[in-house]
Amino acid sequence: FEICICIPAVFVNGFACKDPKTAVVEDFYFSGLHMAGNTSNKQGSIVTAVNVAQIAGLNTLGVSLARVDYAPYGQNPPHLHPRATEILTVLEGSLYVGFVTSNPENKLFSKVLNKGDVFVFPQGLIHFQFNIENNEAIAIAALSSKNPGVITIANAVFGSKQTISDDILAKAFQVDKNIVDHIQAQF
């Protein structure tokens, strides 16, 4: 049996490696996925991530996990993971899910998932989940990276720190600048 922890004082993807001689069981443990997250926000969802930031022993192992709780009609808005493919399993409820392929096709692959159903979101592609019922929903996602990253599209485009010029966004989305200003004000 060998613990996959790296040489001490070395950083891998920004996370310090731990000397295997000083590893403890807590480096491989997380408790809390049994608890529902607070979904009272604008999107009506909350993601509880379990990655290398929560479990040091995941460093260099290439996997992570997340619990996603959805309020009735809540959504995990369009986003992408730059460093991971995601596989999502519905534990409770029904979700409308999908992803969009890259340019120039921009093809939508979507499906309604029910309890026990599984769907894959390829690495780097924009994807979403929407709770289609008036009941709470729960899903578990496994990701192919210890640190998958997340870029929420609306936040990145309309809520960037140092806003993108409304001229650029108006042209990109083919709308009036006042509409862009209104959307940016939401962030």
Accessible surface in RSA format (square Angstrom, percent):
REM  Atomic radii and reference values for relative SASA: ProtOr
REM  Chains: A
REM  Algorithm: Lee & Richards
REM  Probe-radius: 1.40
REM  Slices: 20
REM RES _ NUM      All-atoms   Total-Side   Main-Chain    Non-polar    All polar
REM                ABS   REL    ABS   REL    ABS   REL    ABS   REL    ABS   REL
RES PHE A   1   235.74 117.9 146.67  90.8  89.07 231.8 159.54  96.7  76.20 218.1
RES GLU A   2   149.04  85.6 128.75  97.4  20.29  48.3  48.40  93.6 100.64  82.2
RES ILE A   3    55.14  31.4  42.30  31.5  12.84  30.9  45.48  32.7   9.66  26.2
RES CYS A   4    70.50  53.3  57.22  63.8  13.28  31.2  15.65  39.7  54.85  59.1
RES ILE A   5    22.30  12.7   6.33   4.7  15.98  38.5   7.95   5.7  14.35  38.9
RES CYS A   6    27.87  21.1  17.08  19.1  10.79  25.4  27.49  69.7   0.38   0.4
RES ILE A   7   126.96  72.2 123.89  92.3   3.07   7.4 126.38  91.0   0.57   1.6
RES PRO A   8    60.16  43.8  53.94  49.2   6.22  22.6  53.94  44.5   6.22  38.7
RES ALA A   9    96.70  88.9  58.94  91.0  37.75  85.9  70.19  98.8  26.51  70.2
RES VAL A  10    63.48  41.8  60.23  54.5   3.25   7.8  63.48  55.2   0.00   0.0
RES PHE A  11   138.70  69.4 112.94  70.0  25.76  67.0 112.94  68.5  25.76  73.7
RES VAL A  12    45.86  30.2  42.71  38.7   3.15   7.6  45.86  39.8   0.00   0.0
RES ASN A  13   106.00  73.1  74.96  72.4  31.04  74.7  21.92  52.8  84.07  81.3
RES GLY A  14    62.14  76.6   0.00   N/A  62.14  76.6  33.25  91.2  28.89  64.7
RES PHE A  15    56.34  28.2  54.94  34.0   1.40   3.6  56.34  34.2   0.00   0.0
RES ALA A  16    60.43  55.6  40.29  62.2  20.14  45.8  40.29  56.7  20.14  53.4
RES CYS A  17     8.69   6.6   0.00   0.0   8.69  20.4   0.45   1.2   8.23   8.9
RES LYS A  18    63.94  31.2  59.47  36.5   4.47  10.6  40.48  36.4  23.46  25.0
RES ASP A  19    40.84  28.6  38.75  38.6   2.09   4.9   7.01  16.5  33.83  33.7
RES PRO A  20    57.94  42.2  47.91  43.7  10.02  36.4  48.10  39.7   9.83  61.1
RES LYS A  21   188.95  92.2 150.60  92.4  38.35  91.3 102.66  92.4  86.28  91.9
RES THR A  22    79.32  56.4  66.29  67.2  13.03  31.1  68.19  91.6  11.13  16.8
RES ALA A  23    24.33  22.4   1.55   2.4  22.78  51.8   1.74   2.4  22.59  59.8
RES VAL A  24    78.18  51.4  69.87  63.3   8.31  20.0  78.18  67.9   0.00   0.0
RES VAL A  25   111.72  73.5 100.00  90.5  11.72  28.2 105.00  91.2   6.72  18.2
RES GLU A  26   113.65  65.2 103.33  78.2  10.32  24.6  56.61 109.5  57.04  46.6
RES ASP A  27    14.17   9.9  12.73  12.7   1.44   3.4   1.59   3.7  12.58  12.5
RES PHE A  28    87.11  43.6  60.79  37.7  26.32  68.5  61.55  37.3  25.56  73.2
RES TYR A  29   132.53  61.9 122.69  69.8   9.84  25.6  95.58  71.8  36.95  45.6
RES PHE A  30    66.46  33.2  39.99  24.8  26.47  68.9  43.43  26.3  23.03  65.9
RES SER A  31    68.66  58.0  42.37  56.6  26.28  60.5  23.46  50.0  45.20  63.3
RES GLY A  32     9.26  11.4   0.00   N/A   9.26  11.4   3.53   9.7   5.73  12.8
RES LEU A  33    38.92  21.7  32.05  22.9   6.87  17.3  32.44  22.8   6.48  17.4
RES HIS A  34   142.10  77.7 107.63  74.8  34.48  88.2  87.94  90.6  54.16  63.0
RES MET A  35   115.36  59.7 107.20  70.9   8.16  19.4  74.56  63.4  40.80  54.1
RES ALA A  36    74.23  68.3  44.74  69.0  29.50  67.1  44.74  63.0  29.50  78.1
RES GLY A  37    22.84  28.2   0.00   N/A  22.84  28.2  13.22  36.3   9.62  21.5
RES ASN A  38   110.14  76.0  92.58  89.5  17.56  42.3  41.59 100.1  68.55  66.3
RES THR A  39    25.04  17.8  20.34  20.6   4.70  11.2   4.59   6.2  20.45  30.9
RES SER A  40    97.76  82.6  59.62  79.6  38.14  87.9  59.10 125.8  38.66  54.2
RES ASN A  41    71.25  49.1  43.73  42.3  27.52  66.3  46.19 111.2  25.07  24.2
RES LYS A  42   180.05  87.8 137.19  84.2  42.87 102.1 120.70 108.6  59.35  63.2
RES GLN A  43    70.07  39.2  64.60  47.2   5.47  13.0  23.93  50.9  46.14  35.0
RES GLY A  44     9.09  11.2   0.00   N/A   9.09  11.2   8.82  24.2   0.27   0.6
RES SER A  45    10.51   8.9   4.94   6.6   5.58  12.8   0.00   0.0  10.51  14.7
RES ILE A  46    64.33  36.6  61.75  46.0   2.58   6.2  64.33  46.3   0.00   0.0
RES VAL A  47    69.81  45.9  47.83  43.3  21.98  53.0  47.83  41.6  21.98  59.6
RES THR A  48    37.39  26.6  33.52  34.0   3.87   9.2  28.17  37.8   9.22  13.9
RES ALA A  49    39.95  36.7  32.10  49.5   7.85  17.9  32.10  45.2   7.85  20.8
RES VAL A  50     7.15   4.7   6.96   6.3   0.19   0.5   6.96   6.0   0.19   0.5
RES ASN A  51    23.93  16.5  23.93  23.1   0.00   0.0   0.87   2.1  23.06  22.3
RES VAL A  52     7.77   5.1   2.22   2.0   5.55  13.4   2.22   1.9   5.55  15.0
RES ALA A  53    71.29  65.5  34.93  53.9  36.36  82.7  39.36  55.4  31.93  84.6
RES GLN A  54    77.78  43.5  49.57  36.2  28.21  67.2  22.10  47.0  55.69  42.2
RES ILE A  55    21.40  12.2  20.99  15.6   0.42   1.0  21.40  15.4   0.00   0.0
RES ALA A  56    51.30  47.2  39.13  60.4  12.18  27.7  41.45  58.4   9.86  26.1
RES GLY A  57     1.42   1.7   0.00   N/A   1.42   1.7   1.27   3.5   0.15   0.3
RES LEU A  58    22.86  12.7  22.85  16.3   0.01   0.0  22.85  16.0   0.01   0.0
RES ASN A  59     4.93   3.4   4.73   4.6   0.20   0.5   4.60  11.1   0.32   0.3
RES THR A  60    64.65  46.0  30.38  30.8  34.28  81.7  32.72  44.0  31.93  48.3
RES LEU A  61    77.08  42.9  52.17  37.3  24.92  62.6  55.01  38.6  22.07  59.4
RES GLY A  62    31.98  39.4   0.00   N/A  31.98  39.4  25.24  69.3   6.74  15.1
RES VAL A  63    78.79  51.8  78.79  71.3   0.00   0.0  78.79  68.5   0.00   0.0
RES SER A  64     7.66   6.5   1.00   1.3   6.66  15.3   4.34   9.2   3.32   4.7
RES LEU A  65    63.80  35.5  62.34  44.6   1.46   3.7  62.34  43.8   1.46   3.9
RES ALA A  66     7.25   6.7   7.25  11.2   0.00   0.0   7.25  10.2   0.00   0.0
RES ARG A  67    17.09   7.2  17.09   8.7   0.00   0.0   0.40   0.6  16.69  10.1
RES VAL A  68     3.11   2.0   3.11   2.8   0.00   0.0   3.11   2.7   0.00   0.0
RES ASP A  69     6.32   4.4   6.32   6.3   0.00   0.0   4.31  10.2   2.01   2.0
RES TYR A  70     1.67   0.8   0.00   0.0   1.67   4.3   0.00   0.0   1.67   2.1
RES ALA A  71    20.02  18.4  19.85  30.6   0.17   0.4  20.02  28.2   0.00   0.0
RES PRO A  72    53.90  39.3  39.58  36.1  14.32  52.0  39.58  32.7  14.32  89.0
RES TYR A  73   119.57  55.8 105.15  59.8  14.42  37.5  75.11  56.4  44.46  54.8
RES GLY A  74     3.33   4.1   0.00   N/A   3.33   4.1   3.33   9.1   0.00   0.0
RES GLN A  75    60.00  33.6  60.00  43.8   0.00   0.0   5.88  12.5  54.12  41.0
RES ASN A  76    16.47  11.4  16.47  15.9   0.00   0.0   0.00   0.0  16.47  15.9
RES PRO A  77    18.75  13.7  18.75  17.1   0.00   0.0  18.75  15.5   0.00   0.0
RES PRO A  78    55.92  40.8  55.59  50.7   0.33   1.2  55.59  45.9   0.33   2.1
RES HIS A  79     6.02   3.3   6.02   4.2   0.00   0.0   2.41   2.5   3.61   4.2
RES LEU A  80    29.57  16.5  29.57  21.2   0.00   0.0  29.57  20.8   0.00   0.0
RES HIS A  81    18.32  10.0  17.79  12.4   0.53   1.3  16.18  16.7   2.14   2.5
RES PRO A  82    49.15  35.8  32.02  29.2  17.13  62.3  34.68  28.6  14.48  90.0
RES ARG A  83   113.50  47.7 103.29  52.7  10.21  24.3  53.95  73.7  59.55  36.1
RES ALA A  84     1.44   1.3   0.00   0.0   1.44   3.3   0.00   0.0   1.44   3.8
RES THR A  85    46.94  33.4  45.09  45.7   1.84   4.4  28.21  37.9  18.73  28.3
RES GLU A  86     5.93   3.4   5.88   4.4   0.06   0.1   1.01   2.0   4.92   4.0
RES ILE A  87    77.13  43.9  75.25  56.1   1.88   4.5  75.25  54.2   1.88   5.1
RES LEU A  88     0.00   0.0   0.00   0.0   0.00   0.0   0.00   0.0   0.00   0.0
RES THR A  89    42.25  30.1  42.25  42.8   0.00   0.0  24.45  32.8  17.81  26.9
RES VAL A  90     0.55   0.4   0.00   0.0   0.55   1.3   0.00   0.0   0.55   1.5
RES LEU A  91    75.08  41.8  71.06  50.8   4.02  10.1  73.24  51.4   1.84   5.0
RES GLU A  92    76.67  44.0  76.67  58.0   0.00   0.0  24.23  46.9  52.43  42.8
RES GLY A  93    19.90  24.5   0.00   N/A  19.90  24.5  10.18  27.9   9.72  21.8
RES SER A  94     8.97   7.6   8.97  12.0   0.00   0.0   1.19   2.5   7.79  10.9
RES LEU A  95     0.00   0.0   0.00   0.0   0.00   0.0   0.00   0.0   0.00   0.0
RES TYR A  96    70.55  32.9  70.55  40.1   0.00   0.0  53.40  40.1  17.15  21.1
RES VAL A  97     0.00   0.0   0.00   0.0   0.00   0.0   0.00   0.0   0.00   0.0
RES GLY A  98     0.00   0.0   0.00   N/A   0.00   0.0   0.00   0.0   0.00   0.0
RES PHE A  99    22.76  11.4  22.76  14.1   0.00   0.0  22.76  13.8   0.00   0.0
RES VAL A 100    46.15  30.4  43.58  39.5   2.57   6.2  43.58  37.9   2.57   7.0
RES THR A 101    34.24  24.4  31.25  31.7   2.99   7.1  31.22  41.9   3.02   4.6
RES SER A 102    73.53  62.1  64.34  85.9   9.19  21.2  40.47  86.2  33.07  46.3
RES ASN A 103   119.33  82.3  99.26  95.9  20.08  48.3  26.66  64.2  92.68  89.6
RES PRO A 104   116.58  85.0  93.66  85.4  22.92  83.3  97.27  80.3  19.31 120.0
RES GLU A 105   125.32  72.0  97.28  73.6  28.04  66.8  55.72 107.8  69.60  56.8
RES ASN A 106    80.43  55.5  62.76  60.7  17.67  42.5  20.46  49.2  59.97  58.0
RES LYS A 107   117.72  57.4 111.97  68.7   5.75  13.7  69.76  62.8  47.95  51.1
RES LEU A 108    87.46  48.7  65.79  47.1  21.68  54.5  65.79  46.2  21.68  58.3
RES PHE A 109    82.30  41.2  78.52  48.6   3.78   9.8  82.30  49.9   0.00   0.0
RES SER A 110    48.33  40.8  18.17  24.2  30.16  69.5   0.01   0.0  48.32  67.7
RES LYS A 111   125.57  61.3 118.25  72.6   7.32  17.4  72.55  65.3  53.02  56.5
RES VAL A 112    69.40  45.7  57.21  51.8  12.19  29.4  57.21  49.7  12.19  33.1
RES LEU A 113     4.11   2.3   4.11   2.9   0.00   0.0   4.11   2.9   0.00   0.0
RES ASN A 114    74.88  51.6  74.88  72.4   0.00   0.0  24.39  58.7  50.48  48.8
RES LYS A 115   137.26  67.0 116.15  71.3  21.12  50.3  73.81  66.4  63.46  67.6
RES GLY A 116    51.64  63.7   0.00   N/A  51.64  63.7  30.44  83.5  21.20  47.5
RES ASP A 117    54.41  38.1  50.61  50.4   3.79   9.0  10.73  25.3  43.67  43.6
RES VAL A 118    76.63  50.4  50.58  45.8  26.05  62.8  50.58  43.9  26.05  70.7
RES PHE A 119    30.77  15.4  27.51  17.0   3.27   8.5  30.77  18.7   0.00   0.0
RES VAL A 120    71.11  46.8  63.71  57.7   7.40  17.8  63.71  55.4   7.40  20.1
RES PHE A 121     1.00   0.5   0.05   0.0   0.95   2.5   0.05   0.0   0.95   2.7
RES PRO A 122    46.78  34.1  44.17  40.3   2.61   9.5  44.99  37.1   1.79  11.1
RES GLN A 123    95.04  53.1  77.25  56.5  17.79  42.4  18.17  38.7  76.86  58.3
RES GLY A 124    34.39  42.4   0.00   N/A  34.39  42.4  16.59  45.5  17.80  39.9
RES LEU A 125    35.70  19.9  34.86  24.9   0.84   2.1  35.57  25.0   0.13   0.4
RES ILE A 126    65.74  37.4  63.97  47.7   1.77   4.3  63.97  46.1   1.77   4.8
RES HIS A 127     2.21   1.2   2.12   1.5   0.09   0.2   2.21   2.3   0.00   0.0
RES PHE A 128    34.24  17.1  34.24  21.2   0.00   0.0  34.24  20.8   0.00   0.0
RES GLN A 129     0.17   0.1   0.00   0.0   0.17   0.4   0.00   0.0   0.17   0.1
RES PHE A 130    68.52  34.3  68.52  42.4   0.00   0.0  68.52  41.5   0.00   0.0
RES ASN A 131     0.16   0.1   0.16   0.2   0.00   0.0   0.00   0.0   0.16   0.2
RES ILE A 132    66.48  37.8  47.49  35.4  18.99  45.8  48.50  34.9  17.98  48.8
RES GLU A 133    57.85  33.2  54.54  41.3   3.30   7.9  20.14  39.0  37.71  30.8
RES ASN A 134   105.17  72.5  90.56  87.5  14.61  35.2  18.87  45.4  86.30  83.4
RES ASN A 135    94.28  65.0  89.90  86.9   4.39  10.6  21.14  50.9  73.15  70.7
RES GLU A 136   120.28  69.1 108.14  81.8  12.14  28.9  29.69  57.4  90.59  74.0
RES ALA A 137     0.99   0.9   0.03   0.0   0.96   2.2   0.03   0.0   0.96   2.5
RES ILE A 138    38.28  21.8  38.28  28.5   0.00   0.0  38.28  27.6   0.00   0.0
RES ALA A 139     0.00   0.0   0.00   0.0   0.00   0.0   0.00   0.0   0.00   0.0
RES ILE A 140    40.16  22.9  39.12  29.1   1.05   2.5  39.12  28.2   1.05   2.8
RES ALA A 141     2.07   1.9   2.07   3.2   0.00   0.0   2.07   2.9   0.00   0.0
RES ALA A 142    40.02  36.8  38.28  59.1   1.73   3.9  38.64  54.4   1.38   3.7
RES LEU A 143    12.22   6.8   7.65   5.5   4.57  11.5  10.12   7.1   2.10   5.6
RES SER A 144    66.11  55.9  44.02  58.8  22.09  50.9  42.06  89.6  24.05  33.7
RES SER A 145    14.88  12.6  12.78  17.1   2.10   4.8   5.85  12.5   9.03  12.7
RES LYS A 146     8.14   4.0   7.66   4.7   0.48   1.1   7.65   6.9   0.50   0.5
RES ASN A 147    36.53  25.2  36.43  35.2   0.10   0.2   1.77   4.3  34.76  33.6
RES PRO A 148    12.03   8.8  12.03  11.0   0.00   0.0  12.03   9.9   0.00   0.0
RES GLY A 149    20.13  24.8   0.00   N/A  20.13  24.8  17.55  48.2   2.58   5.8
RES VAL A 150    93.70  61.7  69.60  63.0  24.10  58.1  69.60  60.5  24.10  65.4
RES ILE A 151    72.74  41.4  69.39  51.7   3.34   8.1  72.74  52.4   0.00   0.0
RES THR A 152    31.87  22.7  26.13  26.5   5.74  13.7   6.53   8.8  25.34  38.3
RES ILE A 153    44.40  25.3  44.23  32.9   0.17   0.4  44.40  32.0   0.00   0.0
RES ALA A 154    41.03  37.7  37.33  57.6   3.70   8.4  39.39  55.5   1.63   4.3
RES ASN A 155    78.30  54.0  75.57  73.0   2.73   6.6  21.73  52.3  56.57  54.7
RES ALA A 156    44.96  41.3  29.18  45.0  15.78  35.9  39.40  55.5   5.56  14.7
RES VAL A 157    32.83  21.6  32.15  29.1   0.68   1.6  32.54  28.3   0.30   0.8
RES PHE A 158    22.55  11.3  20.86  12.9   1.69   4.4  21.35  12.9   1.20   3.4
RES GLY A 159    14.99  18.5   0.00   N/A  14.99  18.5   6.06  16.6   8.93  20.0
RES SER A 160    32.53  27.5  20.94  27.9  11.59  26.7  27.93  59.5   4.59   6.4
RES LYS A 161   185.94  90.7 159.46  97.8  26.48  63.1 125.85 113.3  60.09  64.0
RES GLN A 162   170.48  95.3 140.72 102.8  29.76  70.9  55.82 118.8 114.66  87.0
RES THR A 163    88.72  63.1  69.18  70.1  19.54  46.6  39.12  52.5  49.60  75.0
RES ILE A 164    61.57  35.0  54.49  40.6   7.08  17.1  60.57  43.6   1.00   2.7
RES SER A 165    49.03  41.4  34.05  45.4  14.98  34.5  36.90  78.6  12.13  17.0
RES ASP A 166    37.57  26.3  33.79  33.6   3.77   8.9   3.85   9.1  33.71  33.6
RES ASP A 167    80.79  56.6  73.30  73.0   7.49  17.7  28.67  67.5  52.12  52.0
RES ILE A 168   107.61  61.2 101.38  75.5   6.23  15.0 106.41  76.6   1.20   3.3
RES LEU A 169     7.53   4.2   7.53   5.4   0.00   0.0   7.53   5.3   0.00   0.0
RES ALA A 170    10.74   9.9   8.94  13.8   1.80   4.1   9.33  13.1   1.41   3.7
RES LYS A 171   171.05  83.4 155.53  95.4  15.51  36.9 107.45  96.7  63.60  67.7
RES ALA A 172    70.43  64.8  34.06  52.6  36.36  82.7  46.87  66.0  23.56  62.4
RES PHE A 173   101.19  50.6  81.63  50.6  19.56  50.9  86.21  52.3  14.97  42.9
RES GLN A 174   161.01  90.0 127.38  93.1  33.63  80.1  44.45  94.6 116.56  88.4
RES VAL A 175    55.93  36.8  37.34  33.8  18.59  44.8  47.70  41.4   8.23  22.3
RES ASP A 176    81.50  57.1  68.03  67.7  13.48  31.9  32.00  75.3  49.51  49.4
RES LYS A 177    91.88  44.8  89.39  54.8   2.49   5.9  48.15  43.3  43.73  46.6
RES ASN A 178   110.27  76.0 104.50 101.0   5.77  13.9  26.88  64.7  83.39  80.6
RES ILE A 179    84.34  48.0  82.04  61.1   2.31   5.6  84.34  60.7   0.00   0.0
RES VAL A 180     0.74   0.5   0.74   0.7   0.00   0.0   0.74   0.6   0.00   0.0
RES ASP A 181    63.79  44.7  57.02  56.8   6.77  16.0  29.40  69.2  34.39  34.3
RES HIS A 182   118.64  64.8 112.29  78.1   6.35  16.2  74.12  76.4  44.52  51.8
RES ILE A 183    55.84  31.8  55.84  41.6   0.00   0.0  55.84  40.2   0.00   0.0
RES GLN A 184    30.26  16.9  20.78  15.2   9.47  22.6   9.12  19.4  21.14  16.0
RES ALA A 185    82.92  76.2  42.85  66.1  40.07  91.1  55.50  78.2  27.42  72.6
RES GLN A 186    92.61  51.8  74.93  54.8  17.69  42.1  31.58  67.2  61.03  46.3
RES PHE A 187   103.48  51.8  43.19  26.8  60.29 156.9  67.91  41.2  35.57 101.8
END  Absolute sums over single chains surface
CHAIN  1 A    10896.4       8793.3       2103.1       6795.8       4100.6
END  Absolute sums over all chains
TOTAL         10896.4       8793.3       2103.1       6795.8       4100.6
